[in-house]
């Protein structure tokens, strides 16, 4: 599956737009990482425990996005983006979305 943040694919033509596809994950830091991250936040700088949680959430949202595109018969996803919404101090939604297309 070709996935790009751009709106075209080099040397390929878009034959059909299939619509918006998405992958959504709601992730909490967990007690252990939350406590360690909270303590490290007092000192400032990068908080690796929270970075790991964020990266895992992005990967899972991306994989769900690609799965959604496969389900509707897409060859590629263009205009792919991430978005995040904080529900509470411990839970965040990560959304990966884009436009599913068929290529010629």
BELNORFEN-V117022 format. One record per residue. RES is the residue in one letter. SS is DSSP state (helix for helix, strand for strand, loop for the rest). OMEGA is omega in whole degrees, -180 to 180 (NA if undefined). NEAR is the number of other ideal C-beta (glycine too) atoms within 12 Angstrom. Layout:
BEGIN
<<RES	SS	OMEGA	NEAR> <RES	SS	OMEGA	NEAR>>
END
This chain:
BEGIN
<<X	loop	175	26> <X	strand	177	24> <X	strand	-179	30> <X	loop	174	22> <X	loop	178	17> <X	loop	-177	19> <X	loop	172	17> <X	loop	-179	17> <X	loop	-176	25> <X	loop	177	12> <X	loop	178	8> <X	loop	176	17> <X	loop	175	14> <X	strand	-179	24> <X	strand	-177	15> <X	strand	173	17> <X	strand	-177	21> <X	strand	178	24> <X	strand	-178	21> <X	strand	173	23> <X	strand	-176	35> <X	strand	172	30> <X	strand	-175	34> <X	strand	177	26> <X	strand	171	29> <X	strand	-172	22> <X	strand	173	30> <X	strand	-179	24> <X	loop	-175	29> <X	loop	-174	19> <X	helix	-177	12> <X	helix	-180	15> <X	helix	180	24> <X	helix	-180	22> <X	helix	-179	17> <X	helix	179	20> <X	helix	179	27> <X	helix	178	19> <X	helix	180	15> <X	helix	-179	19> <X	helix	178	19> <X	loop	-178	11> <X	loop	-178	11> <X	loop	-180	8> <X	loop	-180	11> <X	loop	178	13> <X	loop	-173	22> <X	helix	-180	15> <X	helix	180	23> <X	helix	176	29> <X	helix	179	17> <X	helix	179	20> <X	helix	-180	29> <X	helix	-179	26> <X	helix	178	18> <X	helix	179	22> <X	helix	178	32> <X	helix	179	28> <X	helix	-179	20> <X	helix	177	24> <X	helix	178	33> <X	helix	180	30> <X	helix	177	21> <X	helix	176	25> <X	helix	-180	37> <X	helix	178	28> <X	helix	179	21> <X	helix	180	30> <X	helix	177	33> <X	helix	-177	20> <X	helix	-180	17> <X	loop	174	23> <X	loop	-179	18> <X	loop	173	31> <X	loop	-175	27> <X	strand	174	35> <X	strand	177	40> <X	strand	178	32> <X	strand	-177	26> <X	strand	180	34> <X	strand	171	26> <X	strand	172	28> <X	strand	179	21> <X	strand	178	22> <X	strand	179	16> <X	strand	178	16> <X	loop	179	13> <X	loop	179	13> <X	loop	-177	13> <X	loop	-177	19> <X	strand	-179	19> <X	strand	173	26> <X	strand	173	24> <X	strand	-178	33> <X	strand	171	28> <X	strand	-178	33> <X	strand	179	30> <X	strand	-180	35> <X	strand	178	32> <X	strand	-179	34> <X	strand	168	34> <X	strand	180	23> <X	strand	176	24> <X	loop	NA	12>>
END
